[in-house]
Amino acid sequence: MIRSVRIHEFGGADVLKIEDAAVREPGPGQVRLRIHAVGLNRTEVTLRSGRSPVKPSLPCSVGFEAAGVIEALGPDVSGFVVGDRVALVPAYTAPHGVASSPSGRSAPGRPC
């Protein structure tokens, strides 16, 4: 099990809930990370409040910026290995952000 910050309705900070969630195996082209730190900032405030131009389906996880290490690789992943340190940052030109490593390698992220 993992801990995840989720919202089930739009509103103030009181709608943020920390919940247990099942650990999923990564699919094709995906990696699974062990997150060491997550950033909750203006993007999450706008999303959580319902003022985001594009509203997610609820419930939804929040925390689009994070740092951690790769824990598992899905099929068709190249350029990364288990144990690589990576950072997730929103990339507004990519559909779901990117994961990048200290060596400068990057890969597309996945939707929340």
N, C-alpha and C positions, 0 to 999 in steps of 0.2 A: 504494500500500500504506500501511496505518497500523500502528501498534504498539498492542497490546492486552494488558492483564493478564488472564490466563485461568486457570481451574482445570479439571483433568481428573479430579480425585479429591478427596475431603474429607481434611483433615489440617492439619498445621502450616504455618508460613510457607513451608516448602520446596516446597509444592505450587503456589505462585504462579509462573506462567510468563509471560514477556513474549514475545509472538508477533506475527508479521506477519499481517495480515488484509486481505482485499480491501476496497476502498472501494465502498460500495453507493450507488446513487441513492436519494434519499428517495421514499417512496411517498405516497399521498394523505394530506394532513394532517400530514406529517412534514417536518422540516428536517434537514439534515446540518450538523454543527458541526465546526469546527477547534478542538479542545480545547487550551487553553493550560495548564491545571492540573487535576489530579484529586485527590480526597481518598479515601484508604483508611483506614477507621476501624472502630469497633466493629461496625457492620453487616456490613462485609466479613469481619471476623474470625469473627463468628457464622456467616455463610454458608459461608466457607471451611472452617471446622472441622466442618461438618455438624450443628451444634447449632441451626440456624435452624428455627423451627416449620414453615416451608414450604421444602422443599428444591428447588432448581432442577434442571432436566435438565442433565447434564454432557456436554460441556464448557460452561462458562459464563464470560462476562466479568464482572469486578467493577469497582467504581468508580462509585458511585451519586451522588457529588457532584462537580461539575466546573464549570469556567468556560471560556468560549471565545467564538467569533464564528460567526454563521451563514454557512455557505459555499454552501449550495444550498437551494432551496425545492422541496417537492413540490407536486403539484396540490392545489388547495383550501386553501392556506395563506393566511391573511389576518392583518394586524396585525404582521407581521414582514417585514423586508427583509434581503437579503444584506448582511453587514457589521454587523448588530446585535450588540452584546455581550450575552451571556446567561449565566446561571448555572443549573445543574441541581441541584435539591435533592430529597431524598426527600420525598414527600407521602403520608403513610400513609392519607389519606382518598381519594387518587386511585390508580388501579390501577398506574401506572408513574411516579409523580412528576410534576414540572412543570418547564418551562423558563421562566425569567423574565428580563426585561431591566431595565436601570437605570430605564427609564420606568415600570416597574410592570406592563407587559403580561405575561401568562403563557399557557402552552399546555400541554396534557398531554404527557407524555413517552411513550417507547415501551419495551417490555420488553427486557431484556438478552438 
